[in-house]
Amino acid sequence: MDTAQPAGGPTVLRRLLGAQLRRLRERQGITREEAGYAIRASGSKMSRLELGRVGFKERDVADLLTLYGVMDERERESLLELAQDANTPGWWHRYGDVLPGWFETYVGLEEAAALIRTYEVQFIPGLLQTEGYARAVISLGNSAAPPEEIEQRVSLRITRQKLLTRGDGPRLWAVVDEAALRRPIGGREVMRGQIERLIEATKLPNVILQVLPFRVGGHTAEAGAFTILRFPESDLPDVVYVEQLTSALYLDRRDDVDAYMEAMERLCVVSAPPDNTAEILSRILQET
C-alpha cells in the first residue's frame, strides 16, 4: 500500500482513511453493521466514517484493522498514522474565529487537490484576488464586521493563495465571466490592480485562465458559480463545491459530478481560448 500522505487537512485525510477502510471491509465481505458492532457504533455511523464525514478514534481504527485481517505491521502503522494526522488541525485552524465550519471543509479539500477547476460569474476567483480586491469583496459580504475581523478574513484568503506557488501545488483552471472583470469592485485603482494580477497569473505554468465573453449569451452554467476539485489519490472521488449565502454544498455522487463536469467542459469550449486571455485582459485594463 502507498504510504505517502497527501497534503491537506483533516477533512481530506478522513476521506482517504475512510475509503481505504471501506475497501478492506468489502474485501473481507463484512457488513457495515458488523464492523460498527466491533467498535460500538451503528451501521449509519460506519457509513459516515467511511465517507470521511466524522473523525476516527485511533483505537477504533486498530480494532477495525484486526477485524479486517490486517496484520502486516507496516500497513497497520501507515493507517494508524493516517488516523492520527486526520485529527491534526490544518494551518487554517488559527482562523477559526472567522472561518465557518462549512468553508473550513473547502479549505482542506483545496489544500489537497491536484486540480481545481472553477467557474466564477460575479467575482474574481479567490485564489487570484489581490489584497485590495479581496478586502473590498469581503467588506461587501460582512458589512457589520469590525475592521480587525475583515483583516483576518483577508489574511486567510491571501494565505490560501500560497498553494499556487507551492512545489506540489495544484493546477488551477479558471473560467471567469466577463461580468466579473467589468464589475467595479473597490473602485478604479483596485480593479486595475486586479486585472494586472490576472495578466501575471496567465504566465504561471500551473494556471489556465479563460474569459467567458458577453457575446456567448446563454450557457450551460446559468445556475451560477461552482468549483470541481480532483485529488491525486484514486480512492478519493471528485468533489463539486457550490457556495451559498450562509452554507455550501459538497457533491461527490458520480451523477452530480458528471453533470457539473459536462457543464465545465462546455464552458471551456465556448470561452475564449487561454492563449487569448492576456490580450482580452489588457484590452479591459485599457478601458478601466
CORDAVEN-V914466 format. One line per field, one symbol per residue. ss: DSSP state (H for helix, E for strand, C for the rest). phi: phi as a letter, one per 20 degrees, with the letter a starting at -180 (. if undefined). A space follows every 50 residues. Layout:
ss->???
phi->???
This chain:
ss->CCCCCCCCCHHHHHHHHHHHHHHHHHHCCCCHHHHHHHCCCCHHHHHHHH CCCCCCCHHHHHHHHHHCCCCCHHHHHHHHHHHHHHCCCCHHHHHCCCCC HHHHHHHHHHHHEEEEEEEECCCCCHHHCCHHHHHHHHHHHCCCCCHHHH HHHHHHHHHHHHHHHCCCCCEEEEEEEHHHHHCCCCCHHHHHHHHHHHHH HCCCCCEEEEEECHHHCCCCCCCCCEEEEEECCCCCCCEEEEECCCCEEE ECCHHHHHHHHHHHHHHHHHCCCHHHHHHHHHHHHHHC
phi->.fefeffpefgffffffffffffffffemeffffffgfdmcefffgffff emeceeegffffffffgemedfffffffffffffffeeffgfgfegfcdf gfeggfgffffefebddcccddcfggfdfffffgffffffecfeffgffg fffffgfffgffffdfgdfeedcdddfggffdffennfffffffffffff ffeffdcdccdefgffmfbfdffpfacddcdfeffeffcedcedfcabdc dcfgffffffffffffgffeffggfeffffffffffee
